[in-house]
Amino acid sequence: MNIRLIGNVKTIMSDPEGAHRYFGWPTIARLRNGRIAVGASGYRIEHICPFGKAVIAFSDDEGESYTQPKAVIDTVLDDRDAGLTVFGESGLIVTSFNNTLAFQRENMPQTKECFDYIDSVSAEDESEALGCTFRISHDNGETFGEIFKSRVTSPHGPIVLHDGTIMWIGTVYGENEKIEVHTIDPESGKTTFLSSLDTDGLMLDEPNAIQLPDGKIICHFRIEDENAGIFTLYQAVSDDNGRSWSKPLQIIGDDSGAPAHLFRHSSGILISAFSRRSFPCGIRAVLSSDNGESWSNEFIIYENRDTDDDLGYPSTTELADGSLLTAFYSKDREDLPAVIMQQKWCIE
């Protein structure tokens, strides 16, 4: 197998005229009405700042143009990672998470604007907003209900199983490297614990899963150890709808990149897209034609040799003509804020 890029990389979500122009951590998905939706954390100053909100934009022309991003989750805290989950006849879940005021104060830009805002948020407001959040739409993202809370978070949100169950495998908030599986009732927003994953001492994080036609669920995890030069993906499998999982095994090189988003093309080929954050930085993918039993060499979807390593979190959907569209975040120049970009490509 090989891949071929179609056209050039394109910026699809930014705010060049605004003061808060940083966008990151996107998810792309095709809605039941045929529109393409892209979620992201936007209207930020930098990678960590108190102004982030989870936003969504739509395309009615197969990714050629998008609506202006609108806020879906905008708490008093820094709302990050925007996951998208399409379910039912017209359902859409948007997920996010946020950080404490203390964490933001320590890591945000040390500017008067940021400190003034942080100082204006009360402890009560922080307590009410803090955690893993999600909102549910039953009209393809036109309107959303109240903000619900989850015990787990993941960059791209839950998945939908063949029986309609909405399953969320994620990192337990505040307990790094602890992975649990929960289900969501899309009518009430109630989450229910299903299982936990034995990490076997591994520092698993930021999972993304997919269920294959035979019922098997594949999940990819980010593993990072800066001291050892490890930034890679591990894979675990469930054959019983997420109730138990195989031992996680490494599938790419030690410094190939992470985290992953899994997508199954109409041809049956499985795609795992991820970001490489060591030179040369960029977006890469590995392919599998045997349902995740083995993976191809790495293919380059996007490469940026001129900026820093603040990029990644790719996700993929299929276009009407069978080609693929991968959304991710990166910078045009090191001195510019990150934006949401996309690249069209196909499998050959």
C-alpha positions, 0 to 999 in steps of 0.5 A: 500500500501507498498513499497520495496527497491530494492538493495542498494543506489548508487552514480551516479554523483560525481567527486572524483578526482576533486577539485570541487566535490559537486553535488546537486538538481537533476532531473531524467527523461526518454527521448523519445529515452529510455535513462534515463537522470539526471540533477544536479548542479555540479562541485561545492565546497559547497552548495553555491559557484561561480563555480556551473553549470547545468550538465547532465548525461545519462544511457543506462542500466536502471540506472546501469551506467551513462555517465560523467556529462557534462555542459549544463548551465555554466554562470559566476554565480552559476548555481543551480537546474537542472530541466528536461522537456521531450517534443515532439518526441525528445525534452528536456528542462534543467532549472536552476537559479543563484544568484547575486555576492553580495549574493555569496560573502556573503554566499560562502566559504571564500577562496582566490579561490572564492574571486579571481573568484568573483572579476574577474566577471564584472557587465556587465557579471553579468547582462547578466547572472543573472536570471532563465535560460533554454536551449532547445534540439531537439535531446534528449539532444545531443545538445542545443540551446542558453540560454533563460531567464524565469521570474519563476523558480522551482527545476524540471522545467516545465511540458507538458500538454496533449495538448502539452503546456509546462507549467511552474509554479514557484517562481518569481525570486527575489520575494519570495513566489510569484507564477506565471504560464507561458508557453514556446514556444519550438521553440523560447524560448518565455515565456508567462504569463498565471496566478498567484496563490493566496498564501493566505498569505502562504510562497509557494515556489519551486512548482512541478506539474503533469497533470492527465489523467482526465486533473486535474493538481496537484501542490505541494509547499514547505512551510518553517518557521524555527521559527515555526518548519514548513517544509512541503508540500501544494497542490493546484489543477487546472481544467482548464489547469493552469488558476486558482487554488484551495486554497492550503491545507497542505497534510503532517506533519508540519515537514515532509519535502519538496520540492516535485516531483510528478510522476504517475506510470503506475499503476495509483498510484501518488507519491510525493517524498520529503526530510526530513531535521530533524533527522532522515534525508532522502528521503520519499514519500507519495502515492495516489491511488485516484488522489491526493484526499488523501495521504498515510502515509510516506514511507522511500526511503533513510535514513541518520542518520550520516550526516547533513541535506544537502540532498534532492530534490528527483525525480522519474522515472519508469523503464522498469520492472515497478519498480521505480528509485528515484534520490536525493542528499546527503553526504556519510559522513559529511566531504565529499561533497554532491553527486547525489545518487539513490535508486530503489524501487517498490510499493507493 
